[in-house]
Every structure is written in structure tokens, then in C-alpha cells.
């Protein structure tokens, strides 16, 4: 029991360190993007989600991304691509040169991802509301072909204003796509303001449940809770939605819960301050 507890602690610690490194790298990428700016807030709210999925659930690596039975990762809130690129880097799939090319002319790593199976990007994101329908198609294909892979789709809560999300949700429940997991990054902010002011989501859990989905709510920054819920897929005949309560801009005080950092241009002074805060967190959390 002690040994098992130690293993779980070490895994949790490594996932927290991974999310921290991803935030630090994303900051530098945003700084180097210059006047193009970057979507730091939406990326920072899903760093733990990405770390847990890539490292411990999907187990992304250069070999696995070419397997026909690989788990699929669909980033529907594609503007949060900094979490995607830094996660791929952590898994050894892309390198520093790739990160340095972010948002540069001619780069394969723009502000919204380009589909490329060569580097594990399953879906070309951009327009919101498209990722879950695509994920439903992946899950349906797997079911028809008797394949065991799982499909994980990451949505924003503001994105759930889109009707295509709910059409896909109905289809997934109807066809019993129980190897499909939707993760809603519930940070309560979208580009124009608070999600409840723009288009109230109401009783969000009840809404998904009424569409025939199993529903679990977790702290989206708690790596242990995320590990437990993702490892449970599939656990019934229904698709699963994980409502991950998060903080937009998590980890940097002047970005947290600040819609101005949905997309912004990072100055060198802001970069230094943000990095100082992240390093202070690391020195305390990982001592």
C-alpha cells in the first residue's frame, strides 16, 4: 500500500511539473509571437488536462501517433493550441525548432492547428463547434470497425453556444458511443465576457445528462482527479462528458479570470512577471 501510494504521488508530481513546464514554454512562444499575440488564457486553463491525457491516458509518443488503434485527441477549442504544441513537445513528438516557429510565416505551427498525422494533430481547428462532430465520426468509425481506441475531445464552455455541439451530442448518445469522452474546459469566460452573460448554459450537467450522456464534474487543475475520471472511459454504454472547472489564465495572477487575456500581446515586462510567478509556484510546490 505504501509503495502504491508512493508511485501515485510521483506520477502526480511529474504531471504537475509537466503542466508547469508547458506554461513556461507557452509564455516564451507567446512573447516571440510579437504583434501576432497568442491565446494564453484558454491554453493555461487546460494545461493539466492536456498533461494528464498525453502522458498517462493517451500515452502520446512518436511511435503511437501512427498506430491505427491509437487513442484520438481532438482539440475543438483550437485557439488553445499552445497547450497542444507544448504537450507534443513534452512527449518528444516535436522539437524546440518547431516551437520557435510558432506563428511565423510559412510555419507548420500557426495559431490554430493544421491537421498532420505526422505529428499527431488529428483535426484542423478554427471554427468553434466542429470538434465534437468530428470526434463523433472518429468514435463511430472505431465502433463500426470493432476497434478499441478511445476518442477525447476538448471543448470550451463558450463553444457550447454552438448548435453543432448539441447535434453531435444527440448522435453520440443515440449510437451509444461509449468510447467517446468530451471534456468541457469550464473556465466561465469566452471572448466577449462571462459565459452566463453571453449565453447562459444553465444547469450544465443536467443539460448533458438530458442528452443521454454520463456526466462527471472535476477540478480541471487536479491531476489526481483527472487521472481517475479519464481512466474510467468507457464505464457504461453511454458517452462521457467531463465538466472540468478551471481558471482562465491559471498560474499567472494578472491573467487569471481576465478576459483580456483570451488573446493578447505579451510584453517583455509582462513575460518577466509571469515567469517569476510560475517559478515561485514551482519553488514552493516542487521543493
CORBEL-V275741 format. One record per residue. N is the residue number from 1. RES is the residue in one letter. PHI is phi as a letter, one per 30 degrees, with the letter a starting at -180 (* if undefined). PSI is psi as a letter, one per 30 degrees, with the letter a starting at -180 (999 if undefined). OMEGA is omega as a letter, one per 40 degrees, with the letter a starting at -180 (999 if undefined). Layout:
# CORBEL-V275741
N,RES,PHI,PSI,OMEGA / N,RES,PHI,PSI,OMEGA
This chain:
# CORBEL-V275741
1,X,*,e,i / 2,X,d,e,a / 3,X,d,e,i / 4,X,d,e,i / 5,X,d,e,i / 6,X,d,e,i / 7,X,d,e,i / 8,X,d,e,i / 9,X,d,e,a / 10,X,d,e,i / 11,X,d,e,i / 12,X,e,e,a / 13,X,d,e,a / 14,X,d,e,i / 15,X,d,e,i / 16,X,d,e,i / 17,X,d,e,i / 18,X,d,e,i / 19,X,d,e,i / 20,X,d,e,i / 21,X,d,e,i / 22,X,d,e,i / 23,X,d,e,a / 24,X,d,e,a / 25,X,d,e,i / 26,X,d,e,i / 27,X,e,e,a / 28,X,d,e,i / 29,X,d,e,i / 30,X,d,e,i / 31,X,d,e,a / 32,X,d,f,i / 33,X,d,f,i / 34,X,h,b,a / 35,X,d,f,i / 36,X,d,f,a / 37,X,i,a,a / 38,X,a,l,i / 39,X,c,i,a / 40,X,d,e,a / 41,X,e,e,a / 42,X,d,f,i / 43,X,d,e,a / 44,X,d,f,i / 45,X,d,f,a / 46,X,c,g,a / 47,X,d,e,i / 48,X,d,e,i / 49,X,e,e,a / 50,X,d,e,a / 51,X,e,e,a / 52,X,d,e,a / 53,X,d,e,a / 54,X,d,e,a / 55,X,d,e,a / 56,X,c,f,a / 57,X,c,d,i / 58,X,d,e,a / 59,X,h,h,a / 60,X,d,k,i / 61,X,a,l,a / 62,X,e,f,a / 63,X,d,e,a / 64,X,d,f,a / 65,X,d,f,i / 66,X,c,f,a / 67,X,d,k,i / 68,X,d,f,i / 69,X,c,g,i / 70,X,d,k,i / 71,X,d,k,a / 72,X,c,k,i / 73,X,b,j,a / 74,X,c,j,i / 75,X,c,j,a / 76,X,d,e,i / 77,X,d,i,a / 78,X,d,f,i / 79,X,d,f,i / 80,X,d,h,a / 81,X,d,f,i / 82,X,d,e,i / 83,X,d,e,a / 84,X,d,e,a / 85,X,d,e,a / 86,X,d,e,i / 87,X,d,e,i / 88,X,d,e,i / 89,X,d,e,i / 90,X,e,e,a / 91,X,d,g,i / 92,X,i,g,a / 93,X,c,e,i / 94,X,b,l,a / 95,X,b,a,a / 96,X,e,e,i / 97,X,d,e,i / 98,X,d,e,i / 99,X,d,e,a / 100,X,d,f,a / 101,X,d,g,a / 102,X,e,k,i / 103,X,i,g,i / 104,X,d,l,i / 105,X,e,k,i / 106,X,i,g,a / 107,X,d,l,i / 108,X,d,g,a / 109,X,b,i,i / 110,X,d,a,a / 111,X,d,f,i / 112,X,b,k,a / 113,X,d,k,i / 114,X,c,k,i / 115,X,e,k,i / 116,X,a,j,i / 117,X,d,f,i / 118,X,d,e,a / 119,X,c,g,i / 120,X,i,g,i / 121,X,c,j,a / 122,X,d,f,a / 123,X,b,k,i / 124,X,d,j,a / 125,X,d,l,i / 126,X,l,d,i / 127,X,d,k,a / 128,X,d,l,i / 129,X,i,f,a / 130,X,c,f,a / 131,X,d,e,a / 132,X,d,e,i / 133,X,e,e,i / 134,X,d,e,i / 135,X,d,e,i / 136,X,d,e,i / 137,X,d,e,i / 138,X,d,e,a / 139,X,d,e,i / 140,X,d,e,i / 141,X,d,e,i / 142,X,d,e,a / 143,X,d,e,a / 144,X,d,e,a / 145,X,c,g,i / 146,X,h,h,i / 147,X,c,l,a / 148,X,c,g,a / 149,X,d,l,i / 150,X,c,l,i / 151,X,b,k,i / 152,X,c,k,i / 153,X,c,k,a / 154,X,c,k,a / 155,X,c,l,i / 156,X,d,l,i / 157,X,d,e,i / 158,X,d,e,i / 159,X,d,f,a / 160,X,d,g,i / 161,X,d,f,a / 162,X,d,k,i / 163,X,d,f,a / 164,X,d,f,i / 165,X,d,e,a / 166,X,d,f,i / 167,X,d,e,i / 168,X,d,e,i / 169,X,d,e,i / 170,X,d,e,a / 171,X,d,e,a / 172,X,d,e,i / 173,X,d,e,a / 174,X,d,e,a / 175,X,c,g,i / 176,X,h,h,a / 177,X,d,i,a / 178,X,d,f,i / 179,X,c,g,i / 180,X,c,k,i / 181,X,b,j,i / 182,X,c,k,i / 183,X,c,j,i / 184,X,c,j,i / 185,X,d,j,a / 186,X,c,i,i / 187,X,c,f,i / 188,X,i,g,i / 189,X,b,k,i / 190,X,b,a,a / 191,X,e,e,a / 192,X,c,f,a / 193,X,k,a,i / 194,X,d,k,a / 195,X,e,e,a / 196,X,d,f,i / 197,X,d,e,a / 198,X,d,e,i / 199,X,a,j,a / 200,X,e,k,i / 201,X,d,f,i / 202,X,i,b,i / 203,X,d,j,a / 204,X,d,e,i / 205,X,d,e,a / 206,X,d,e,a / 207,X,d,e,i / 208,X,d,e,i / 209,X,d,e,a / 210,X,d,f,i / 211,X,d,g,i / 212,X,j,g,a / 213,X,c,k,i / 214,X,d,k,a / 215,X,b,k,i / 216,X,b,k,i / 217,X,c,k,a / 218,X,b,l,i / 219,X,d,j,a / 220,X,d,f,i / 221,X,c,g,i / 222,X,c,j,a / 223,X,d,e,i / 224,X,d,e,i / 225,X,d,e,i / 226,X,d,e,i / 227,X,e,e,a / 228,X,d,e,a / 229,X,d,e,a / 230,X,d,e,i / 231,X,d,f,a / 232,X,d,f,a / 233,X,d,k,e / 234,X,c,l,i / 235,X,b,g,i / 236,X,a,a,i / 237,X,d,f,a / 238,X,c,l,i / 239,X,d,l,a / 240,X,c,k,i / 241,X,c,k,i / 242,X,c,j,i / 243,X,c,j,a / 244,X,c,j,i / 245,X,d,j,a / 246,X,b,l,i / 247,X,c,k,i / 248,X,d,k,a / 249,X,i,g,a / 250,X,e,k,i / 251,X,j,f,a / 252,X,b,j,a / 253,X,e,e,a / 254,X,d,f,i / 255,X,c,f,a / 256,X,d,k,i / 257,X,h,h,a / 258,X,b,j,a / 259,X,d,f,i / 260,X,d,f,i / 261,X,c,g,i / 262,X,e,e,i / 263,X,b,k,a / 264,X,a,l,i / 265,X,c,k,a / 266,X,c,k,i / 267,X,d,l,i / 268,X,d,e,i / 269,X,d,e,i / 270,X,d,e,i / 271,X,d,e,a / 272,X,d,e,i / 273,X,d,e,i / 274,X,d,e,a / 275,X,d,e,i / 276,X,d,e,i / 277,X,d,e,i / 278,X,d,e,i / 279,X,d,e,i / 280,X,d,e,i / 281,X,d,e,a / 282,X,d,e,a / 283,X,d,f,i / 284,X,d,e,a / 285,X,d,e,a / 286,X,c,g,a / 287,X,d,999,999
